[in-house]
Amino acid sequence: MSIKMRLMLFGVCALNAFCFAACDDMLAAQKDLWEKYRGKMSIVGSAAAGGWDLDQAVVMDERGGVFVWTGTLAEGEVKFAWQKPDFSSGTWYMARSQGERVSWDWAPGAAARVFPAVYIARGGADNNWQVDAGDYRVTVDRAERSAAFSPLLHEVYILGDATPGGWDLDALSDCRMIRDADGIFSWTGELTADGDLKCICKKKSGDSLDFGSSPQFLAREADTPLEDGMALPVVYAASTPEDAADFKFKTGSAGRWTITLDPDALTLSAAARSLP
């Protein structure tokens, strides 16, 4: 065999080896995606963090066959992919008609917006929900074929001379309450004795804190004592009320406490962690 023929044969073999390796890599990547989304529901669309990039679809948590996700959505469109997202051959849960509106309008005890979710397999209609910007708890129920959007508050802080930040709105980094998947907020830290506190919130991402316009959660009566293990009623004020109604909670013993606010049930509870 001539040298020229040997070189040509070597080149063909090398090209085949490269193609096989590339195919193996592509198959491995596809397998990884199938494993990532096996038995999962995910959020896709311009309102979600991953946008329309199917490799960045936002995976929801499963709770007994119902899929739940809590977080911030931008203004834009969403639909839901079952298992591996694929625009041409995937399985989707989507709106009945294009542009069905999901409005964000939080108020204490506001009901979730529940929509029928049309099941589409391998092509067909392509209808997305149009979502207002805001924080939501999103629930997809495959058995009921429904999608529910519950508006949530974005951030809540404890505020007052009993707290580490006092009344300084620029010093609340240690006073931010943590929101759980059900929209309940809690904070654990040191409180001083015989001090006042209330809660102030940002309804949406991008809102600023301001005594005049920020929503607040207040006591029903002046100097309502915080007691270990007690759930106390709170009043929701869309902005700072007149001084006569700006009631605060009053701490007793100094120490480490956990404060929990349920903004829908309008309750605030306190649990002592360590007291002198």
LONU-999976 format. One line per field, with one value per residue: x, y, z of N, C-alpha, C in turn. Coordinates in steps of 0.2 Angstrom, whole numbers. Layout:
N
nc1 = X  ... $
nc2 = Y  ... $
nc3 = Z  ... $
cac1 = X  ... $
cac2 = Y  ... $
cac3 = Z  ... $
cc1 = X  ... $
cc2 = Y  ... $
cc3 = Z  ... $
END
This chain:
276
nc1 = 4  3  11  3  -10  -10  -10  -22  -31  -28  -33  -47  -50  -47  -56  -68  -67  -67  -80  -88  -84  -90  -103  -105  -103  -114  -125  -123  -125  -138  -144  -140  -148  -161  -161  -160  -172  -181  -197  -200  -207  -206  -203  -204  -201  -202  -204  -198  -183  -174  -178  -182  -173  -171  -162  -160  -172  -183  -184  -197  -203  -208  -223  -231  -236  -240  -234  -223  -217  -208  -205  -197  -205  -203  -211  -219  -220  -226  -225  -227  -216  -217  -207  -192  -189  -195  -197  -202  -206  -210  -219  -232  -239  -251  -259  -276  -279  -269  -260  -268  -271  -261  -262  -253  -257  -256  -264  -268  -273  -276  -284  -277  -274  -282  -280  -287  -276  -270  -266  -253  -246  -232  -231  -244  -256  -249  -250  -247  -246  -248  -239  -239  -226  -218  -218  -222  -231  -231  -241  -243  -255  -255  -265  -277  -275  -272  -266  -260  -257  -251  -250  -236  -228  -213  -201  -199  -195  -190  -192  -188  -184  -181  -174  -159  -157  -163  -173  -168  -169  -159  -151  -155  -150  -147  -160  -169  -182  -184  -192  -202  -207  -221  -224  -223  -214  -199  -188  -173  -164  -156  -165  -168  -172  -188  -192  -198  -206  -211  -216  -210  -212  -207  -216  -214  -200  -187  -194  -193  -189  -199  -204  -216  -223  -221  -229  -234  -234  -243  -246  -262  -265  -258  -241  -242  -238  -225  -225  -218  -221  -234  -247  -250  -263  -261  -261  -263  -256  -257  -248  -238  -248  -258  -250  -258  -263  -252  -247  -236  -227  -221  -206  -202  -191  -174  -165  -162  -173  -186  -195  -210  -220  -235  -242  -254  -263  -262  -255  -243  -230  -220  -205  -195  -178  -166  -164  -159 $
nc2 = -6  11  26  37  31  25  36  42  32  32  45  44  34  42  52  45  40  52  56  46  48  61  58  49  58  67  58  55  67  69  59  63  74  68  61  71  77  67  61  74  91  106  124  134  148  166  173  165  161  154  157  154  144  127  119  125  125  128  118  110  107  91  86  74  70  82  97  109  126  140  157  171  178  186  199  191  176  159  141  124  110  93  80  78  94  98  106  101  88  86  84  94  106  118  134  137  146  157  169  170  178  181  189  199  202  204  202  200  184  182  173  159  160  149  139  129  117  113  98  94  84  80  91  102  114  129  138  150  156  173  182  193  203  197  189  172  157  143  130  114  103  87  77  84  92  106  123  133  149  158  173  181  189  199  202  203  212  213  226  240  246  235  227  221  231  242  257  260  261  258  249  235  223  212  209  203  193  175  167  153  139  140  153  159  169  169  174  173  178  190  199  214  218  225  232  239  232  229  224  227  228  223  223  219  213  225  235  249  252  262  273  280  274  260  244  237  226  226  227  224  231  244  241  227  212  201  184  169  155  160  164  178  190  201  217  222  235  245  256  267  270  283  290  286  274  266  253  243  228  222  218  207  199  200  191  176  174  167  174  173  176  175  180  179  172  182  182  183  175  170  162  157  155  156  162  174 $
nc3 = 0  -4  2  2  1  13  22  19  23  36  40  37  47  58  57  58  71  79  76  81  95  97  95  106  116  114  116  129  135  132  140  153  154  153  165  174  173  175  180  184  186  177  176  162  152  148  159  169  178  170  158  141  139  138  144  156  163  176  190  199  216  222  230  236  223  219  212  217  218  224  222  213  199  184  174  161  151  155  155  158  159  158  163  153  145  129  114  102  104  117  133  139  151  149  146  143  133  123  132  144  159  173  187  200  215  230  246  263  266  253  239  230  212  202  188  174  167  152  145  134  122  113  102  95  102  108  121  132  149  154  165  179  186  201  217  220  225  216  210  202  198  193  193  194  184  184  187  199  205  218  226  234  248  246  254  272  287  304  315  326  343  350  342  333  322  326  324  312  295  286  292  292  289  297  301  293  289  286  272  271  260  261  262  274  287  296  309  319  333  343  355  364  381  386  375  359  344  327  311  295  277  260  246  233  223  221  227  239  256  267  279  277  266  265  268  283  298  312  330  338  349  359  365  366  374  370  372  376  365  362  350  342  337  322  314  298  289  275  274  284  298  307  322  333  330  328  333  343  347  363  371  384  393  389  376  366  353  342  330  322  307  300  286  280  288  298  310  323  331  345  351  364  364  371  387  399 $
cac1 = 0  7  11  -3  -16  -10  -12  -30  -35  -27  -37  -54  -51  -47  -63  -73  -66  -70  -88  -91  -83  -95  -110  -106  -104  -121  -129  -122  -128  -145  -145  -140  -154  -167  -160  -161  -179  -186  -202  -200  -211  -202  -206  -201  -204  -198  -205  -194  -176  -170  -181  -184  -167  -173  -157  -160  -179  -183  -187  -202  -202  -214  -226  -236  -239  -242  -227  -223  -211  -209  -199  -199  -206  -203  -216  -218  -224  -223  -229  -224  -214  -217  -200  -187  -192  -193  -202  -205  -209  -210  -226  -232  -245  -251  -265  -281  -278  -263  -260  -272  -267  -260  -261  -250  -261  -256  -267  -269  -278  -278  -284  -273  -277  -282  -282  -286  -270  -271  -261  -252  -240  -229  -234  -251  -256  -244  -253  -243  -249  -245  -238  -237  -220  -219  -216  -227  -230  -234  -243  -246  -258  -256  -271  -283  -274  -273  -260  -262  -252  -252  -245  -232  -224  -206  -197  -201  -190  -192  -190  -189  -178  -179  -171  -152  -156  -167  -177  -164  -171  -153  -147  -159  -147  -148  -167  -173  -185  -183  -198  -202  -211  -228  -225  -222  -208  -197  -182  -170  -159  -156  -169  -167  -178  -193  -191  -204  -205  -216  -213  -211  -211  -206  -221  -211  -193  -186  -197  -189  -192  -200  -209  -222  -227  -220  -233  -232  -238  -243  -250  -269  -266  -251  -237  -244  -232  -223  -225  -216  -226  -241  -248  -254  -265  -258  -265  -259  -257  -254  -243  -238  -254  -257  -247  -263  -264  -246  -246  -230  -226  -217  -203  -201  -185  -169  -162  -162  -180  -188  -201  -213  -225  -240  -245  -260  -267  -262  -253  -236  -228  -213  -202  -189  -172  -161  -166  -155 $
cac2 = 0  17  30  41  27  24  43  43  28  35  51  41  31  47  55  40  40  58  56  41  51  66  55  47  64  69  53  55  73  68  54  67  78  64  59  77  79  61  62  81  96  112  130  137  154  172  175  161  162  150  159  149  139  121  116  129  125  128  112  111  101  86  85  69  70  89  100  116  130  147  161  177  178  192  199  187  170  153  135  119  104  86  77  82  99  98  110  97  81  85  84  101  108  125  138  135  151  161  175  170  183  179  195  198  206  201  205  195  178  182  166  158  160  142  139  123  116  109  93  93  79  80  96  104  121  132  143  152  161  179  183  199  202  197  182  167  150  140  123  111  96  83  73  88  96  113  126  138  155  161  179  181  195  197  202  206  213  215  233  242  247  229  223  223  236  248  260  263  257  256  244  230  217  206  209  201  187  170  165  146  138  142  160  161  172  168  177  171  183  193  205  217  218  231  236  239  229  227  221  231  223  225  219  216  215  232  240  252  253  269  273  283  270  253  240  235  222  230  224  226  236  247  237  220  209  195  179  162  150  162  167  185  193  207  221  224  242  246  261  269  273  288  288  283  267  263  249  239  223  224  212  206  197  200  184  174  173  166  177  170  180  172  186  177  171  188  180  183  171  171  156  159  150  156  168  174 $
cac3 = 0  -5  8  1  3  21  25  18  27  43  40  38  53  63  57  61  79  81  75  86  101  97  96  113  121  113  119  137  137  132  145  159  154  154  172  178  173  175  185  187  182  177  173  156  149  149  166  174  179  165  151  136  138  140  149  162  166  184  192  205  221  222  237  235  217  217  211  220  217  227  220  210  192  180  169  155  149  157  154  162  155  161  162  149  141  122  111  97  106  124  136  142  154  147  147  138  127  124  136  150  163  180  191  206  219  237  252  268  264  246  237  224  205  199  181  171  163  146  144  127  121  106  98  96  104  112  124  138  154  155  172  182  190  208  221  219  226  210  211  197  200  187  193  193  178  186  189  204  207  225  227  241  249  244  260  278  292  310  316  332  347  353  337  331  318  329  319  306  289  282  296  294  286  302  303  287  290  281  270  269  254  261  263  281  288  303  311  325  335  350  357  371  386  387  369  354  338  322  305  289  271  253  243  227  222  219  231  244  263  268  284  275  261  265  272  290  302  319  336  339  355  361  370  367  376  367  376  373  363  360  343  343  331  320  309  292  287  269  275  291  301  312  328  338  328  326  339  343  352  368  373  391  394  384  375  359  351  336  328  316  305  295  284  277  294  302  317  325  337  348  354  367  362  377  391  405 $
cc1 = 4  6  5  -9  -16  -12  -20  -33  -34  -32  -45  -55  -51  -54  -68  -73  -69  -77  -91  -90  -89  -102  -111  -107  -111  -126  -129  -125  -135  -148  -145  -146  -161  -167  -162  -168  -184  -191  -203  -205  -206  -205  -201  -205  -200  -199  -200  -187  -172  -173  -183  -178  -169  -168  -157  -167  -179  -187  -191  -201  -209  -216  -232  -240  -241  -235  -228  -217  -213  -203  -202  -200  -206  -209  -215  -222  -221  -228  -225  -222  -214  -211  -196  -191  -190  -199  -206  -209  -210  -218  -226  -239  -246  -258  -270  -281  -272  -265  -265  -268  -267  -258  -258  -254  -262  -260  -268  -274  -280  -278  -279  -277  -276  -284  -282  -280  -271  -265  -260  -246  -238  -232  -241  -251  -250  -246  -249  -248  -245  -245  -236  -230  -222  -217  -222  -225  -234  -235  -246  -248  -259  -263  -277  -282  -275  -266  -263  -256  -255  -247  -242  -229  -216  -201  -200  -195  -194  -189  -192  -183  -176  -175  -163  -152  -160  -172  -174  -165  -165  -149  -151  -156  -148  -155  -171  -175  -184  -190  -197  -207  -218  -229  -225  -215  -206  -190  -180  -164  -160  -161  -168  -173  -182  -192  -197  -201  -211  -212  -215  -209  -210  -211  -218  -203  -192  -189  -192  -192  -193  -205  -216  -226  -226  -226  -230  -237  -238  -247  -257  -269  -258  -248  -240  -238  -231  -222  -223  -221  -233  -241  -253  -257  -262  -263  -261  -261  -253  -248  -243  -244  -252  -254  -252  -264  -258  -243  -240  -231  -221  -213  -202  -193  -180  -167  -163  -169  -180  -195  -204  -219  -229  -244  -252  -265  -267  -260  -245  -235  -221  -211  -196  -184  -167  -163  -161  -158 $
cc2 = 6  21  35  38  26  31  44  38  30  41  49  38  36  51  51  40  46  59  52  45  57  63  52  53  67  65  54  62  73  64  58  71  74  62  65  78  73  62  69  85  102  118  132  143  160  175  171  163  160  153  153  143  133  118  120  130  124  122  113  105  97  86  80  69  77  92  107  120  137  151  167  176  185  193  196  181  164  147  130  113  98  82  81  87  98  101  106  91  80  85  91  102  116  128  136  140  155  168  176  174  181  186  194  204  204  205  199  190  178  175  165  158  153  142  131  123  111  104  92  89  79  85  98  112  123  139  144  157  167  182  190  198  201  190  178  160  147  132  120  104  92  79  78  92  103  116  132  143  158  167  179  187  194  197  205  206  215  222  236  242  240  225  225  229  243  250  262  258  255  251  238  223  211  205  206  194  182  167  157  145  139  149  163  163  171  172  174  175  185  199  208  217  225  235  235  235  228  225  226  227  227  220  215  217  221  237  243  252  260  269  276  278  263  249  237  230  224  225  227  232  238  242  230  216  202  190  172  158  153  165  173  187  199  210  223  231  243  252  263  272  279  286  284  276  263  259  244  233  225  218  213  205  197  192  183  172  171  169  175  174  176  177  185  176  177  186  181  179  171  165  158  153  150  163  168  171 $
cc3 = 0  2  8  3  10  24  24  22  34  45  41  44  59  63  60  69  82  81  80  93  102  98  103  117  120  117  127  139  138  138  152  159  156  162  176  178  174  181  188  182  183  174  168  154  151  156  171  173  173  158  147  135  142  145  155  165  173  186  199  210  221  229  236  229  214  217  213  219  220  225  217  202  189  176  163  155  153  155  158  158  160  159  158  144  134  118  106  99  113  126  140  146  152  148  142  132  128  128  142  156  171  184  198  210  226  242  257  266  257  243  231  217  203  192  179  167  158  145  136  126  114  101  99  98  108  115  131  143  154  162  174  186  197  211  221  222  220  211  205  199  194  187  191  187  179  188  193  205  213  225  234  242  248  250  266  283  298  312  323  337  351  349  336  327  321  324  313  300  285  286  297  291  290  304  298  289  284  279  268  263  255  263  270  283  295  303  318  327  341  350  364  375  385  381  364  348  334  316  299  283  265  249  237  227  219  223  237  251  265  274  282  270  261  270  278  293  309  324  336  344  357  366  371  368  372  373  373  372  361  353  344  337  329  315  304  290  280  269  282  293  305  318  333  336  327  332  338  348  357  371  381  393  388  382  368  358  344  335  322  314  299  292  281  283  299  309  317  331  339  352  357  366  368  380  397  411 $
END
